[in-house]
Amino acid sequence: MICPYCEHAKDKVIDSRSTEAGAVIRRRRECLSCGRRFTTYERVEPAGRLMVVKKDGSRVPFSPENIMRGVSNACGKRPIPEETKAQIAQDVEDELHAEYEREVPTIVIGERVMAKLRDVDKIAYIRFATEHLQLATLEDIQRELDDLSVRATPGPDQQSLFPRKTQ
């Protein structure tokens, strides 16, 4: 550590304690040059931290909050319970940690979220797909809607996802 007073790089640890949560370690240090004491806080990171490879090639730490934000934005004011949104984010996170060790491409994360949203709410799915697949024209969106309708076509023993109104 660099001393905040004299900027000397050598110190010794006098005391070390975990905080209440246990994820942060508080250390009291003494500078070997000026003798002044200071406190540092260290956050414990898991050894197998998952990194997300973005489309531009950059890498950022995986954040489940980003998944939750994307799902919430896609759902908007749809009648989808918060528990369902949180479960989607948790399921995607669990799948990624089980399947990937170090790095996961953003395209994979988006596909997993789209698959979950497709089963929960078609409008939320289209909203998310529009952003994730970068659907720029009405024709692109119509193709995705057509594909969604084909996948949602019920079998003889299933109810239609798009029931007709009866008079």
C-alpha positions, 0 to 999 in steps of 0.5 A: 500500500502507498502511504496517504501521508508520505507516499512511501510504498512500504508499511506493516499491518498492525490489525486485520478484521472482517466487517459484519458482512464478511466480504470486506476486510479492514486493516490498520497499517503503519507506514515504515517511513513516516510512522503514521497509521492509516486504515484500508478496506479490502473487498474479497472477490471470488476466485472464479469471477465471470467476465462478459465479452462485449461486442467490441471485444472489451471485457467487464465483470459480470453483473446480475444487476444488468440482467435485471435492468434489461428484463425490467426495461423489457417488461415495462408496465406489463403485468409481470410480477417482480418475483418472475423478473428476479427469477429470470435474472437468477436462472440466467445467472445460474446457467452462465455460472454452471456453463462458463468458467471465465468469460461469456459473450454478451450474445449468449446472455441476451439469447438466454434472457430472450428464451426466458422472456419468450416463455413469460411474456411475448411483448416483453420478449419483442421489446428485449429482442428489438434491442438485443438483435438490433432490429432496425426496421419494421420488416425486421420486427415483423420477421421476428413476430412471424417467427414468434407466432410460428413457434407459438402455434399450438398443437392439437392438445394445446390452447392458443397463446393468442385466443380469439375473442368470442361473441 
